[in-house]
Amino acid sequence: MSIKQSHSFSLGIVGLPNVGKSTIFNALTDMSVPAENFPFCTIDKNVGVVEIPDERLKKMADHFNAKKIVPAAMTFVDIAGLVKGASKGEGLGNQFLSHIREVDVIMYMLRAFESESISHVYDRVDPVADFEIVQSELILKDIESVEKRIGSVEKMSRIGDKEATKEYELLKKVLENLNNEIPVVDMNLTKEESEIIYELWLLTSKKRLFILNNKAGLNNERVNEWKEILEEKTKDMVLIVDVKLIDDMVGMSKEEVNEYVSMLDEKPTTMEDVIVAAFKCLNLITFYTGSEKECNAWSIVNGSTVKEAAGAIHTDLEKGFVTADVVNLESMLEVGGWVNAKEKGIVKNQGKEYIVKDGDYIIILANK
């Protein structure tokens, strides 16, 4: 299912208690939230905004000598640990599930490390089984939501309402799949079908990213097996991350990080790698606007029109959209700026149906 057009995207970090959710959240956002070793430490959701690493934005800001730089950003939400029975309110289940409804993508934090000092809620280490527990709870909650909707749509379908009949048939198909433990995201629904059930905010319709939390250099063979199983099972991106190492590197300078990493056998997954993976998972691209006053990077869903991109900047620009001048940012910088780019004919005037490309520099022309 595609996420709705927006310039504010969010990712929810989920998993069982004590798997490293709050630790990676702290590292990602450099915010201070509790991360003690006991279940349900994170009771209220914690929200942090993370900048998307972007060399092109830096180059553009240097070119304009911009007074202000506004990078693209992503919101990370640290969600309370889930346990079996969450769909029925066990642990902090109801809070957990309501917070998931608000995010665009779910990042599953899965424990792949042994530790005598950090307890596992089920006294074993099996990230695949942990994922299945979390997903099963989300499926159970979705079954509840779909059954409730079927009850109201069925009455309208019986009296011949065509739209209600179409939705009723779709909901029956979705329910059958959910009962067979197939999440919505794996149902290959059409764009129209996805839009019909969008308002139900089904939890398993979210895009997914998986983090296997494992100490760098330990149990590599076993962790790689888990990674392969998850990739085969979900067809989604799976990263092996030493969350504690990422957290340790937060306070270091770039030189200290490089020196530290050079002592390891292989380059570990970094905080930037996780952010970029989340960005890719959402199928986002970046376009740019800028001048001496301010340089901006904007995130939109790949496939968006330039008119929709205008709406990411301000709704009034989308409503009053007339046309847009577009050029690839790096091409513009290579020839020395906007004036030279226009003289060389690489700036193109585009109408509202133009599909924005990653790296476009855009000037929107709109009626007030």
N, C-alpha and C positions, 0 to 999 in steps of 0.2 A: 504494500500500500504506500502511495506517495504521500509525503507530508504536505500540508497546505502552504501556500506561498507566505513567506514571512521573512523578516530580517532578524528575528530573535529565535535562535535554536537552542534546545536544551537536551542534555543527556543525563539520565538517571543511573547512578551507580547502585547496583543491587546484588544481593547474595545472602548467604547464611551469615549468622553472627561470627565474628572473629576471623574473617578471611582477608582483611586488609582494606576494606572499603574506606574507612575514615582516614587511614594512613595515606592512601593514594589521593584522596580528596584534599588533604592538607598539602601534599606535595604539588598537586595541580593548581591549587588556588592560593597557596601560601597563606591560608586562613587558619586560625586556631580553633579547631573543634575537638571535643573529647575523643580519645581513641584508646581508652583503657580496655583491659582484657576482661570484659564480661558481657554477656548477651544484652542487647537492647540499650547499649550505652547511648546510641544516637536516637533519641526519642523524637525530637523535632527535626524536620528536614533542614539541612544546611545547604545554602546556595552560594556558589562562587562563580564569578565571571572570569573566563580565561581568554587571553589574546591568542589569535591564530598566528603562528610564526609566518612572517611574510617579507621576504627580501625585496620583492617588487615595490611594495609600499615604501620601504626605506629609500630605495633609489628615486622614487617619484618625489618624496619629501625633500631629499637632498637637491634634486633638480630645481624644485620651486623655492627651496629654502623656507619651507612652510613653518608658520608660527605654531600650528597645531597639527598633531597626527592622531587620527582615529582609526585604529585597526579593526578588522572583523573580529568578532568575539563569539564565544560559545558559553552557555550557562551549564555548569555542572551541579547536579543535585545529589547530595549524599543522603540515601534513603535508609531508614531503620532496617536492621537485619530481619530476614524472614525465616520462619520455621514451618515445618509441616503442619497443616491445619490453619494457615494464615487466611485462606479463603473463608473459613468459618470464624475468624476473629482470634485465632490463637496468637500468642505473643503480642506483637503490635500490628497484627495483620491488617486491620481495617485502615490504619494510618498509612501503612506501607502501600497498600493497593491504591488508595486514593491519590497518593503522591505520584505513582507510576503513570496514572492517567494524564498527568500534566506534561510529561516529557515526550520528545520526538524520537529518541532512541534509547534503548536499554543497554548499559554496559554491565555484563555479568562478571562480577569478581569471583573467581573460583580458586579455592585453596589447593595448591599443589606442593606444599611443603610440610615436612614433619616437624613437630616441636613439642617438647615436654612442658615448656613453660606457657604455651598458648593453647588453651583447650579447644577442641573441636566439638561442636554441639552434638554430633553423633559419634564421637570417639573413633574416627577413621579418616583417612585421606583418600578421597575419590571425587575429583572435580566433575567427572561426567555424571555421577550419581547426584551430586549437589545441584548441578544444572537441571537435571530431571525433576528434582524436588521443587525447585523454584518455578520451573515452567509448568509443572502439574498444578500448582496453586493458582497460577495465572489462568490456566485453561479452565479450572473449576469456577473461577470468578466470571470468566467470559461465558461459560455455559449458563450461569445464573442470569447474566445480563440478556443473553439471546432468548432464553426461555420466557423471560418477563416481556420482552418486546414481541415475541411471537403471539403471546396471549392477547395483546392489544391489536396487532395487525390482522390476526385471523378473523376477527369480527367484521372488519372492513372488507376483507377479501371475500367473505361469504355473501356479501350483498352486491358483489360485482365491481368493486373499486379496482381498476386496472393497476394503478401504482401500488396499491396495498397487496394485490395478488403477486406482482413481481417481487416485492420485498419479502412477502411470506415464503415464496419458493426459494429465494436466496437464503433466507434465515434458516430454513429447514436443511439446506445443503451445508451451511456453515456449522449448524448444530451437530449434524452427523459427523462432520470432520473433527470437531472438537471432542465429541464422545469417543472418537478413535485416536485421541491424543495428538491430533495434528493442529498446531497453532495457526492462527489466521495468516501470519506472514508467509507460511509455507503452502497456502492454498491456491496460489496462482490465480487470484481473482482478477477480473478485468478492471479497467479504470472505472467503468460505470458501476460495477458491483462494489468496488472499494468506496466509491462516493456514497452509495446507498447506505452502507453500514458505518460510514465515518462518524456520524453523530452518536453512535453507541460507545465510542472511545474504548474499543476492545483492547485489553492489555496485551494480548499476543499478536496484535497487528503492528507492533512497534518494530522498527529495524533493530538489529542486534550487533554488538561487538563483544568479544570475549577476551578476558584477561586471565591468564593462568599465573597466579602469584607463586613464584618459586625462587629460592636463593640461587643467584648466578653461579653456574658451574656444578651444581649438585643435581643428582638424579636426572641428568639430561635425557637419557634414553627413555625412561619412564614418562617424563613430562612430554617429550616429543610424540610418544604413542597417544597420550591423552589429547594432544593438539590435533593429531591426524584424525582421531575418532570424532572430535567435535567438528572439525572442518567437513568431514564426510557426512556427518549427521545433519548439520545446519547449513552448509555451503556459505557460511559467514566468516569474517575475518577473526583470527585467533592470534593474540600476542602473548608471548611468554615474557613476563615482567618481574624483575626483582623489586617489589614495591618498597621494601626497606631501603634498598640502595638508592632508588629514586628520591626517597624522602631525605636520606643522608646528603644527597648532592644539592638539595635546594639552596642551602646557605653558602655553597662554594662559588668562587669566581669561575669564569670560563676556563682560565688557565689551570686552576686546581682540578676542575672536572676532567679536562683532557689528560692531565698527569695521572689522575686516579684511574681513569679508564684504560690508559696505556699499560697499567700493571696487571690488568685482567687478561685472561686467555682470549676472550672475544668481546666485541663491542656490545654492551648491554642495551636493552631497549630504554630509551630516554623518555623524559616527560614530554618533549616535543614530538616524539614518535607516537605517543598515545593520543595527543591532541590532533595531530595530522590524520591518524587512523580514524578518529571519531568524525572528523570533517569529511573524509572520504566515504565513510559509512553512511552519512546523511546525503550523499550524492550532491554535494554543494560545489559551486564555482564562485570565483571572486571577480567582481568588476570594480572599477576605480573612478572616483571623481576627485578633482584637486585643483588647488591654486596656491598662491603665496599665503593666503589666509588660512587654509585648512586642506589637508589631504586625507581622504577617506578610502577604506577598503570595505566593500559591502558583500555579504554572503547571500546568494540566492540558489534555489534548486536548479540543477542542470536542466536545460530545456525551457527555461522561463523566457518570455518575450521581453523586449526592451520596455514596453509599457508596464509590465509587471515589475521590472527592475526599478522603474521610476517610483512605483508604489512602495518599494523597500526603503527608498529615501524619504518620501513623504506621500501620504495618500492624496494630497492636492495635486501633486505632480502627475500621478496616474490618472486622476479625473480630468485634468486639463491637458493631457499629453497631446502634442501636435506632431513632433518629429524629434530625432536625436542624431547628433554627430558622433560617429564612433571610429576609434582607431585602436589598434593593439598598443598597449602601454609601452612595452619594451621597444617596439618599432618606433614609436613617437620619440622616446628618449634617445634612441640611436641616432636619429637625424637632427637632434638638438632642440626638440620641443614642438609645441602645437603649431606655431606659425610655419616652421619649416615643413612639418607634416602636411599641412594644408597645401603649401606650395608644391610639394612633391606628389600631391593627389592621393595620399594614402588614407586621408580622412574621408569616410563615406557617410552620406546622409541616409538615415534608415527610418522606415515607417514603423508603426506599432507592432507589426507581426514579426519583425526581426528577432531571431533567437540569439540571445546574448552568449558570447563565447568567453571562456575563462581568460582573464587578462585584458579584457576590453576596458579602454578609458572612454568614458561617455559624458557628453554634455547634453542634457535634456532641455528641449524647448517646449514650453507649456503655456497655456492661457491661464491667467489668474482667475 
